[in-house]
Amino acid sequence: MGPARPGPARGTLQAAFTAVAVVVALALFASACATGGTGARDEGPAHDAAGGSAVSASLAASPSASAAPDPAEAVRLVKADPAVSAEVKRELKPCVSDDYPVDVSYGDLTGGPADDIVINVLSCGDEISVASYVYREQRGAYRNVFKAEEPPVYAEIDRGLLVVTKQVYAKDDALSNPSSEYVIQYLWTSDHFVLKHRARTYYGTLGGGDESAAPDS
């Protein structure tokens, strides 16, 4: 699974954020299929709600429209986000020196005042994407509006849609040889993402064992 393809930036993020509040409360899509995966299992939109928690994070100067997204900013945002699982935060460590395993892209997903941020958290070594998040700027703060934490999962921006790819493994599948793959498209409507289309590609595995890592919604 390659690096994210950043959508075209529509503007710059604010030059410096001090005490940036990340206000998150979770609300999942109704489950359309149940699976037996392991680890954190959560995919869907996150909405603000009364009593939602907030945390301050200090972000460095943001990139200009022509600059590459800054992984350091993404790491600070994820680590400050109360919606991110403790497991993901614990494993989000530099692979080499201060090189954190994240893919970051900016683009227009929600029609907000600034570009949205898509962050994929990867594993070191094999660079498998273990979690994906979307942040939307609102009233000077970045709000978590989507999260998926059942690996392997990968999110990207494609022609204004959020596209999430999930590989599905049968019981005896090797990591390099999944049985099938889901490609799920989400469209921002009003104040949340809604499922637009979901397609599944089978790779012709003969095992027929128990599958894991299928979408939760």
N, C-alpha and C positions, 0 to 999 in steps of 0.2 A: 504494500500500500504506500504510494508515493506521497510527496509533500503536498500540502493543500495548495489549491490554485486560488490565490487571492482575487476577490472581486475588485473592480475598479474603485479606488477611493474617491469619495465625493467631497472630502474636505479634511481638515486636520482635527485631531483630538485636541482638547484644551492643553495649553503649553505646560502647565504644572498643576497637579491636583494634590492638595494637602487635606487630610481628613476626608478622603473620598468614602462616602457611605455606600455599602453594598447591602441593599435591602431585599431580602429574599424570603418568600414563603412558598412551599411546594404545593403543586396541584397536578396530579397525573392524568393523562388520558385514560379513559376506561379501557381495561385490558381486552384485547381482541384475541390474544392467544397466550396460553400459559406454558412456561418452559421450566426446565430443571437446572438452570445454570448455577454457577457458584459466584461468590463475591457480591459486591454491591450491585443491586438490580434496580435501576431507576432510569426511565426515559420519559421525556415529555416536557411540557411547558412549566415554568415556574412563575407564579403570580404573586403580586403584593397582596398582603392581607393584614387586617388589623392585628397588632401585636407582633408583626414580623420583626425578626432580629436585624440589627445593623452593626456594622463593624467599620472602623476607620482603617484606611490603607493609604500610604504615601507613594504616589507614582512619580516617576521621573518625567522629564520633558518628553512629550509625545512625538512620534515621527511625523514628518510632513507628508503631504500627499504622495510625494515621489520616493520617500524613504521606505526601507524594508521595515516590517513590524518588529517591535522590540520584544524579544522573548522575556527579558527581565521584568518588564511591565506585566506581561501575562502571568508570570509566576507569582508576582505580588498580588495580583488580582485574585487568582485562584486560591492562594493560601489565606487571603483575608475573607473569603466567601464562606459564610456559615452553611450554605447549601451543599458545598463540596464535602464528600465523605471523609472521615478521618483516615480511612485507608489510602485514598488517593493522596491526601496531603502528606501522609507519612512516607509514601513511596516517591514523592516528587522531590528528588535530590539530584544534584549535578552528576552527570555521567563522568565527565572529565573536567577538572578545575572548576570553573563556574558555568559550565555548559549544561544548561537544563534541557531535558528531553521534551520540548514542546514545539508544536507547529502552530503558528499564529497567522491569521489572515483577517483583513478588514474589508468591509463592503456593505452595500445597502441591502439589508434583509427586511427591516421593519419600517422604513420610511421615517426614521427619527431624525433629530437635528444633527447628529454626527454619525459617522460610519459605525456599524455594529462590529463586534469583535468575536471571531470564532477561534476557540482554543482547543487543540487536541493535545492531551497529555500522553506521551509515549513511554514505553519501557526502554531502558538502556540496552544496548547490544542488538537485539532483534528489531527494535523500533516499532513494536506493535502498539497501536493506539488503544489505551486502556480506558479513556474517558474523554468526553467531548462536552463543551460548554459554549453557549452563546450569551454575550452581554450586550445590553442596549443602554445607550446614554439617555438618562431622563433626569431633568432638573439638576444637572451638574454632578450626577452620580451614575455609576454603571450598575445596572440591575440584571441579575441572572434571569433569563427568560427561557432557557432550554438547558437540560443536562441529560446525558446518557452515560451511565457508569458500569455497563456490563460489557467487558471486552470480549473479542476485539470489535471496536466501534470507531468510526471515523466520520467527521462532519466537515462539510465544505459548502461554499456558496457557488451556485450555478444558475445564472440568469435570473437572479432575484429570489431563488428558492433555496431553502436549507435542505441539503441532500445528505442523508445519513446512510452509511454503508455498514452492514453487519454481516460478518461471516459466521456460518453455522457449521458446527462440528458434530459428527456422529461419535459414538463412544470411543472407537479405536482410530479416529482420524489423526494423522500427524498434523503439526502446527502449519506446515506448508501445504497441506492438502485438505481444505475444508470440503464438506459435502455439498454445500450450497451457499448462496449469498443473497441477502436482502438489500435492496436499494429503496430507500424510503424518502419521499419528497414531502416537505412541510412548507406551507404558505402562511405568512403572517396575515392575520385577519383581525381587525379591531385591536385587541391588546394581547393576543396570544397566537401561537402557532397551531395550525390545524393540519391534519393529515390530508394530503392531496392525492398521493399515489404511492402504491407499494408494489414492487415486483420482486419475484424470487427466481433466481437462476440455479438450476441443479447441475452438478458437475459429474453425475453418473457414478457415484460411489456405490459399491456393491454391498457394503457392510450392513446397512439398514439398522444400525444401532440407535441407541437413544441420542437425541440431538440436544444441543445446548446453544446458548447465546442467540436465541431468536428474539425478535423485537417484543417489547412489553406492551406495545400499543398497536 
